[in-house]
Amino acid sequence: MSELNQVNYTEDNIKTLDWKEHIRMRPGMYIGKLGDGSSQDDGIYILLKEIIDNCIDEFVMGAGKTVEINLREDEVTIRDYGRGIPLGKMVDAVSKMNTGGKYDSQAFKKSVGLNGVGTKAVNALSTYFKVQSVRDGKTRIAEFSKGELTNQEEEKETTLRKGTKITFVPDKNIFLNFKFRKEYIERMLKNYVYLNPGLKITFNGEEFYSTEGLKDLLRDNIEDETIYDIIHLRGEDIEIALTHSSKSYSETYYSFVNGQNTTQGGTHLTAFKEAIAKTVREFYNKNYDPADVRKSIISAVSIKVIEPVFESQTKTKLGSNEIGPGMTTVRTFINDFVKTNLDNYLHKHPEVAQALERKIKQSETERKELSGIRKLARERAKKVSLHNKKLRDCRQHYNDPKAQLRLDTTIFITEGDSASGSITKSRNPETQAVFSLRGKPLNSYGLTKKIVYENEEFNLLQAALNIEEGLEDLRYNNVVIATDADVDGMHIRLLAITFFLQFFPELIKEGHLYILQTPLFRVRNKKETRYCYTDQERIDAINSLGKNPEITRFKGLGEISPDEFKNFIGKDIRLEPVMIGKDSSIDQMLEFYMGKNTPTRQEFIINNLSLDMVTNEI
């Protein structure tokens, strides 16, 4: 057999793909995972970001203070008022690899995108792509489809303001069943204006603007009371903001490099955490545990690096060790800035220093009280993990930088052995894990972190996700609650969400928690089977399949055979992200839905109960 293979291995076996064919065949190399828009790191948002990054770079260079974005269903238009792409090179700039203005490090010294790939990837992955540039009273337009030039106009005179306008429609054959979620886009745009005070972005007519940078970011994202006012420090190529929450158990960090939201952190975030703990310990001249210093911290750090090196094309984790070629290390740069400026601030604001030390001592006391329980819980979890029937793990994990499919890693949290059995048999063991709940979990609202260690199920779930110390070592990118679509299933779903909101809200804020959508009905005839997620889909299927199709109502996940279940957790998986509304308070939300205000909640349920809900349950 090997001899036959050697004989057939000729020049005809060697294929050379042009740039657009390679991008379309291997899109993950350029934009990470594809997805359908239910996750904030799905490919359609990376396409959007790649174009906006170019607009931001223009603003940073002092060219254009406004970016206009319009979304109409699946068509995106982005217009900046920068210098405009040079007209003679406009087509090349969006369709030839390794072509762009950012290779000249004098022009784009601290740019986000330095590889000349971003706009070309958007072009290749769009069924329609149009670019228009305006410079020096002249304009030019070119149109593409899947990277192929379909139309170009000659230069002509214009009275339009200078700048670049790009319109694109993602290819539905690559981004299956995709849908842009405005919440994710708005979060992205807010980060852009926080990092670029003075920049105005309009999105479908709504304006985003910031004057105080990272201070505005924290101010807009903090829900709990804080023990002192936000500390906001700026320097050349660095900005930080921080405070401590009076209620939160976790550490919250927002990190950025050259305007890019590094959701996976990197060398700069590690250095920032070290610098905070070291500076505070030296200020008080006490050997406080770094965990006590950082507990309940809410902070943000932004730095600028010359020619940054990221660990992936999607630029979510900084790999650079130096601020620039041959320059000081990122660690030294951040440590020196924090040591000087935070120390000075604490000396000048003794009331903040006193409040911070009280918080550290309180954290120290709580940690010592929990230490015995935590030790027993960890030993129990470690012992159980060797033969943990609750967790069927997968091979790749989100916290492994070498894992090729880390963005696809998913854990399904199911109710009972019946549902977990169906998912386990039909899952992809490479990237999909299953954690089985024994029944209805405890209502954790109003309880302290102590319950996470005392309750075996919570402790094992925390250990499976690896989030005890924060999200940095989270083992799965997607945490999916998979419960039946009945009253009990909804209740379990609510109790699970309460657990995460109470103790690990950053899991939700960072877009990792989802609800698995499974079909309510199967409608089929001898030729075709359709799975329906809503009553309307059921009605449409009945009308389409003709007379007397067989209709099955799925009441529980355990009723769906593994052979069928694989259709619902594969490439066509439907996930509904769990989001916290911009006007919602976690405390108020938990109090209303999970607290003891039974009459008020009962009245709300009665007033909002619909006939459809009653019919579905019947």
Summary of the structure (lengths in Angstrom):
residues: 618
radius of gyration: 26.5
end to end distance: 61.5
largest distance: 81.7
contacts: 1979
relative contact order: 0.07
helix: 42%
strand: 21%
